Amino acid sequence: MDNASSEEKERNGVQAAEFNYFKPLGRIALIFFIGLSFYLLVSAIVLLFLTRPDTEVKVPGLVGKQFSDVNNGLVRRGFKPELKFEDVYDIEDGIILEQYPENGEIVYEGSKIKLLVSRNRLSIEVPNLIGMELPFAKNKIRNLHSHNRSVSLSTGVISFIPSDKTPDNIVIDQSPRAGEKVTPDRRVNMLVSAGRTGVDMLMPDITGQSIDLCFDLLLAKGVQVDEEIVVSNDIGQAGRVLEQDPAKSAPIQKGQTVKLKIGYFPVAEHLYYAYERVEYVIDNDAKDAGFYEAYIEDNSPKRIAFAKNMKAGQKIDFVFHRSGNSRVKILHNKKVVKVLKFNVD
């Protein structure tokens, strides 16, 4: 009996010793666990704070607008457009149908903005442009009708060639052909008469016309164009030929300089479509006089907007029509010497 009692006390003593041994270890583990959890929580808060965008932005209203018109503005304001497309037949191609987040919501800079954009499968019959004056031909393809709605085609490459039989600025040929079915994204290329060249050439009447329509016509006649830019308070005068010398129907010769006064309206905001002014002074270190050209690259076909023999220190000064973001390449004797950029605000 005494032996059993002593053995039981001995076991109880061992168990008590073991409990007293592990009790500090449990406390250490608990403290370590609490410390690690607190460290992870603080780290997560700090990381969230450090990676949080600095600024908040208001989501603009985009539904009903052309995506190409607003894309650059969205990117500059810190949004990341994410597009989905829906095939439609009664809505113009590229129109924003839905957006998320919605108009007026406040989000952090760098947030995604999801857009549902129309993809038009409508086909348009190309009208006959041959025999029409170029301005009327361009206006015709902008104002077409299909399925009881207004639609338009874009102007493609316009090429001028001399013609003894066809007057100035008359469409001689076109591509795609009249009657061909095309989608709205197709461009219509036109071959246009520059009239007679060489002897007995007459100055066309270009007063009131856009310089974009007239410049190639004059180059095709072999003359050089000297533009005098006139600042106007009337935006309707931007890019327009205000005066011309020689006058309408005056005899002109190849190599002659034609002087034009071109209207320009200074813009406070660079919209998707606008007239821009290029002013570039030729380096005084340029050793030789030479032939300078300026080519425009934007959402319209590549085109020439300046061509003239120039000397060191002279200023290249002209107006051109921009579609979207534009790059103007200045060439000296066919080599690029300067690239200027005009971007949408």
C-alpha positions as CSV (number, residue, x, y, z in Angstrom):
1,M,0.0,0.0,0.0
2,D,2.8,2.4,0.9
3,N,4.7,1.3,-2.2
4,A,1.7,2.0,-4.4
5,S,1.1,5.4,-2.8
6,S,4.8,6.3,-3.3
7,E,4.7,5.3,-7.0
8,E,1.6,7.4,-7.6
9,K,3.2,10.4,-6.0
10,E,6.2,9.9,-8.1
11,R,4.2,9.8,-11.3
12,N,2.3,12.9,-10.3
13,G,5.6,14.6,-9.6
14,V,6.9,13.7,-13.0
15,Q,3.7,15.0,-14.7
16,A,3.9,18.2,-12.8
17,A,7.5,18.6,-13.8
18,E,6.7,18.0,-17.4
19,F,3.8,20.5,-17.3
20,N,6.0,23.1,-15.7
21,Y,8.6,22.5,-18.4
22,F,6.3,23.0,-21.4
23,K,4.4,25.9,-19.9
24,P,7.1,28.5,-20.8
25,L,7.5,27.0,-24.3
26,G,3.7,27.5,-24.9
27,R,3.9,31.1,-23.8
28,I,6.9,31.7,-26.1
29,A,5.0,30.1,-29.1
30,L,2.0,32.2,-28.4
31,I,4.0,35.4,-28.2
32,F,5.8,34.5,-31.4
33,F,2.5,33.8,-33.2
34,I,1.0,37.1,-32.0
35,G,4.1,39.0,-33.0
36,L,4.2,37.3,-36.5
37,S,0.5,38.1,-37.0
38,F,1.0,41.7,-36.0
39,Y,4.0,42.0,-38.3
40,L,2.1,40.5,-41.3
41,L,-0.8,42.8,-40.6
42,V,1.4,45.9,-40.4
43,S,3.3,44.9,-43.6
44,A,0.0,44.4,-45.5
45,I,-1.2,47.9,-44.4
46,V,2.1,49.5,-45.4
47,L,2.2,47.7,-48.7
48,L,-1.4,48.7,-49.4
49,F,-0.6,52.3,-48.6
50,L,2.5,52.4,-50.7
51,T,0.9,50.9,-53.7
52,R,-2.3,52.9,-53.5
53,P,-2.7,55.4,-56.4
54,D,-1.9,58.9,-55.5
55,T,-4.8,60.6,-57.2
56,E,-8.5,60.1,-57.7
57,V,-10.2,60.8,-61.1
58,K,-13.8,61.2,-62.2
59,V,-15.1,58.9,-64.8
60,P,-16.3,60.8,-67.9
61,G,-19.5,60.1,-69.8
62,L,-18.5,58.0,-72.9
63,V,-21.6,56.3,-74.1
64,G,-22.5,57.5,-77.6
65,K,-19.1,58.8,-78.4
66,Q,-16.6,57.5,-81.0
67,F,-13.9,55.5,-79.3
68,S,-11.2,56.9,-81.5
69,D,-12.1,60.4,-80.4
70,V,-11.8,59.7,-76.7
71,N,-9.1,57.0,-76.4
72,N,-6.1,59.3,-76.2
73,G,-7.8,61.5,-73.6
74,L,-8.6,58.5,-71.5
75,V,-5.0,57.2,-71.5
76,R,-3.7,60.7,-70.6
77,R,-6.0,60.9,-67.6
78,G,-4.7,57.6,-66.3
79,F,-7.4,55.2,-67.4
80,K,-6.8,51.8,-69.0
81,P,-9.5,51.1,-71.6
82,E,-10.6,47.5,-71.9
83,L,-12.7,46.8,-75.0
84,K,-15.4,44.3,-76.0
85,F,-17.1,44.5,-79.3
86,E,-20.7,43.9,-80.4
87,D,-21.7,43.4,-84.0
88,V,-24.4,45.8,-85.1
89,Y,-26.0,46.9,-88.4
90,D,-27.8,50.1,-87.4
91,I,-25.1,52.0,-85.5
92,E,-21.9,53.5,-86.8
93,D,-18.7,51.6,-86.3
94,G,-16.6,52.3,-83.2
95,I,-19.4,53.9,-81.1
96,I,-19.3,53.3,-77.3
97,L,-22.5,51.5,-76.3
98,E,-21.8,50.8,-72.6
99,Q,-19.2,51.7,-70.0
100,Y,-18.1,50.6,-66.5
101,P,-17.5,52.4,-64.2
102,E,-20.4,54.7,-65.1
103,N,-20.3,58.4,-65.7
104,G,-19.4,60.5,-62.7
105,E,-18.0,57.7,-60.5
106,I,-14.7,58.4,-58.7
107,V,-11.9,55.9,-59.1
108,Y,-8.2,55.8,-58.6
109,E,-5.8,56.8,-61.4
110,G,-4.7,53.7,-63.4
111,S,-8.1,52.0,-63.0
112,K,-9.5,49.9,-65.9
113,I,-12.5,51.3,-67.7
114,K,-14.5,48.6,-69.5
115,L,-16.1,49.7,-72.8
116,L,-18.6,47.9,-75.1
117,V,-17.9,49.2,-78.7
118,S,-20.0,48.8,-81.8
119,R,-18.5,46.8,-84.7
120,N,-20.5,47.7,-87.8
121,R,-21.1,45.0,-90.5
122,L,-23.1,47.3,-92.7
123,S,-22.2,47.4,-96.4
124,I,-22.4,50.6,-98.4
125,E,-22.7,50.9,-102.2
126,V,-19.9,53.2,-103.5
127,P,-21.4,56.1,-105.5
128,N,-20.1,57.2,-109.0
129,L,-17.7,60.1,-108.5
130,I,-16.2,60.3,-112.0
131,G,-16.8,63.6,-113.6
132,M,-17.4,65.4,-110.3
133,E,-15.3,68.3,-109.0
134,L,-13.1,67.0,-106.1
135,P,-14.8,69.0,-103.3
136,F,-18.2,67.8,-104.4
137,A,-16.9,64.2,-104.7
138,K,-15.5,64.3,-101.1
139,N,-18.8,65.7,-99.8
140,K,-20.8,63.1,-101.6
141,I,-19.1,60.1,-99.9
142,R,-19.4,61.8,-96.5
143,N,-23.2,62.0,-96.9
144,L,-24.6,58.7,-98.0
145,H,-27.7,56.8,-96.9
146,S,-28.3,53.2,-96.2
147,H,-31.1,51.4,-94.4
148,N,-32.7,54.7,-93.5
149,R,-29.6,56.1,-91.8
150,S,-26.8,58.4,-92.7
151,V,-23.4,56.8,-93.4
152,S,-20.1,57.9,-94.8
153,L,-16.9,56.7,-96.4
154,S,-13.5,58.2,-95.9
155,T,-11.3,59.8,-98.5
156,G,-8.3,57.8,-99.4
157,V,-5.3,58.7,-101.5
158,I,-5.9,61.6,-104.0
159,S,-3.6,61.6,-107.0
160,F,-3.4,64.4,-109.5
161,I,-2.3,63.9,-113.1
162,P,-2.0,66.3,-116.1
163,S,-4.9,66.0,-118.6
164,D,-5.4,68.0,-121.8
165,K,-9.0,66.8,-122.1
166,T,-10.3,67.1,-118.5
167,P,-10.5,70.5,-116.6
168,D,-8.8,71.0,-113.3
169,N,-10.0,69.2,-110.1
170,I,-12.3,66.8,-111.9
171,V,-12.3,63.1,-110.8
172,I,-11.1,60.9,-113.6
173,D,-11.1,57.5,-111.9
174,Q,-11.9,56.0,-108.5
175,S,-11.2,52.9,-106.4
176,P,-13.4,51.1,-105.2
177,R,-15.5,51.3,-108.4
178,A,-19.0,52.7,-108.4
179,G,-21.6,50.2,-107.3
180,E,-19.2,48.1,-105.3
181,K,-20.3,47.0,-101.9
182,V,-17.9,48.0,-99.1
183,T,-17.9,48.3,-95.3
184,P,-17.8,51.8,-93.7
185,D,-14.1,51.5,-92.8
186,R,-13.0,51.4,-96.5
187,R,-11.4,54.5,-98.1
188,V,-12.2,55.8,-101.6
189,N,-9.1,56.6,-103.6
190,M,-9.5,59.1,-106.4
191,L,-7.5,60.1,-109.5
192,V,-8.0,63.8,-110.3
193,S,-7.2,65.9,-113.2
194,A,-4.6,68.7,-112.8
195,G,-5.5,70.1,-116.2
196,R,-3.0,71.0,-118.8
197,T,0.7,71.4,-117.9
198,G,3.5,73.1,-119.7
199,V,2.3,75.9,-122.1
200,D,-1.0,77.6,-121.9
201,M,-1.6,76.6,-118.3
202,L,-4.1,78.7,-116.4
203,M,-4.3,79.4,-112.7
204,P,-7.3,77.6,-111.1
205,D,-9.8,79.4,-108.9
206,I,-9.0,78.1,-105.4
207,T,-10.0,81.1,-103.3
208,G,-12.3,79.9,-100.5
209,Q,-11.2,76.3,-100.9
210,S,-9.3,74.3,-98.2
211,I,-5.6,74.3,-98.8
212,D,-5.7,70.5,-98.4
213,L,-7.7,70.2,-101.6
214,C,-5.6,72.6,-103.6
215,F,-2.0,71.9,-102.6
216,D,-1.6,68.7,-104.6
217,L,-3.4,70.3,-107.6
218,L,-0.8,73.1,-107.7
219,L,2.1,70.8,-107.3
220,A,0.8,68.7,-110.2
221,K,1.0,71.8,-112.3
222,G,4.7,72.1,-111.5
223,V,4.5,75.4,-109.5
224,Q,5.8,76.2,-106.1
225,V,3.5,77.4,-103.3
226,D,4.3,80.3,-101.0
227,E,1.9,80.5,-98.1
228,E,1.4,83.6,-96.0
229,I,-0.5,82.7,-92.8
230,V,-3.1,85.1,-91.7
231,V,-4.4,84.7,-88.1
232,S,-8.2,84.9,-88.0
233,N,-10.8,85.1,-85.2
234,D,-13.2,83.1,-87.3
235,I,-12.6,79.3,-87.0
236,G,-14.4,78.9,-90.3
237,Q,-11.5,80.6,-92.0
238,A,-9.0,78.0,-90.7
239,G,-7.2,76.3,-93.6
240,R,-9.0,78.4,-96.2
241,V,-7.4,80.2,-99.2
242,L,-8.2,83.8,-98.5
243,E,-6.4,85.3,-101.5
244,Q,-4.4,84.0,-104.5
245,D,-1.8,85.5,-106.8
246,P,-2.0,84.9,-109.8
247,A,-5.7,85.4,-110.0
248,K,-8.2,83.0,-111.5
249,S,-7.5,82.0,-115.1
250,A,-4.2,83.9,-115.3
251,P,-1.5,82.2,-117.3
252,I,1.0,80.3,-115.2
253,Q,4.2,78.4,-116.1
254,K,6.0,75.4,-114.6
255,G,8.5,76.5,-111.9
256,Q,6.5,79.7,-111.1
257,T,5.8,80.6,-107.5
258,V,2.1,81.0,-106.6
259,K,1.4,83.1,-103.5
260,L,-1.5,82.3,-101.2
261,K,-2.9,83.8,-98.1
262,I,-4.1,81.0,-95.7
263,G,-6.4,81.6,-92.7
264,Y,-5.4,80.2,-89.4
265,F,-7.4,80.1,-86.1
266,P,-5.2,79.5,-83.1
267,V,-6.5,76.6,-81.1
268,A,-6.6,76.5,-77.3
269,E,-7.5,72.8,-77.3
270,H,-6.3,70.2,-79.8
271,L,-9.4,68.3,-80.8
272,Y,-9.4,65.1,-82.9
273,Y,-9.9,67.1,-86.1
274,A,-8.2,70.5,-86.3
275,Y,-6.0,72.8,-88.4
276,E,-2.5,73.1,-87.1
277,R,0.3,75.6,-88.0
278,V,3.9,74.5,-88.6
279,E,6.7,77.0,-88.1
280,Y,10.2,75.6,-88.5
281,V,13.3,77.8,-89.0
282,I,16.0,76.1,-91.2
283,D,19.3,75.8,-89.3
284,N,21.8,78.7,-90.1
285,D,24.5,76.0,-90.2
286,A,22.8,74.4,-93.3
287,K,25.5,74.8,-95.9
288,D,23.5,74.6,-99.1
289,A,20.2,75.7,-100.3
290,G,17.9,72.8,-101.1
291,F,14.5,71.4,-101.7
292,Y,12.4,71.1,-98.5
293,E,9.3,69.1,-98.1
294,A,6.9,68.3,-95.3
295,Y,4.8,65.1,-95.1
296,I,1.9,64.5,-92.7
297,E,1.3,61.1,-91.0
298,D,-1.9,60.7,-89.0
299,N,-5.2,58.8,-89.2
300,S,-5.7,60.1,-92.8
301,P,-3.5,58.9,-95.7
302,K,0.1,60.2,-95.8
303,R,0.2,63.4,-97.7
304,I,2.5,66.3,-98.6
305,A,1.8,69.8,-97.2
306,F,4.9,71.8,-98.1
307,A,7.4,71.7,-101.0
308,K,9.7,74.6,-101.8
309,N,13.4,75.5,-102.5
310,M,14.7,77.1,-99.3
311,K,17.9,78.6,-97.9
312,A,19.5,78.5,-94.4
313,G,17.8,80.8,-91.9
314,Q,14.5,80.9,-93.8
315,K,11.3,79.8,-92.1
316,I,9.0,77.0,-93.2
317,D,5.5,78.2,-92.4
318,F,2.3,76.4,-93.4
319,V,-1.1,75.1,-92.2
320,F,-2.4,71.5,-92.5
321,H,-5.5,69.6,-91.4
322,R,-4.8,67.0,-88.7
323,S,-6.9,63.8,-87.9
324,G,-5.9,62.4,-84.6
325,N,-2.3,62.4,-83.4
326,S,0.0,63.6,-86.2
327,R,3.7,63.5,-87.1
328,V,5.1,66.1,-89.5
329,K,8.3,65.0,-91.2
330,I,10.5,67.8,-92.6
331,L,12.8,66.6,-95.4
332,H,15.8,68.3,-97.0
333,N,16.7,66.8,-100.4
334,K,14.7,63.7,-99.5
335,K,16.4,63.2,-96.1
336,V,14.4,63.6,-92.8
337,V,15.9,66.5,-90.8
338,K,13.1,67.1,-88.2
339,V,10.0,65.4,-86.9
340,L,7.3,67.5,-85.2
341,K,4.3,66.0,-83.2
342,F,0.8,67.4,-82.8
343,N,-1.3,65.2,-80.4
344,V,-4.9,65.3,-79.4
345,D,-5.5,66.9,-76.0
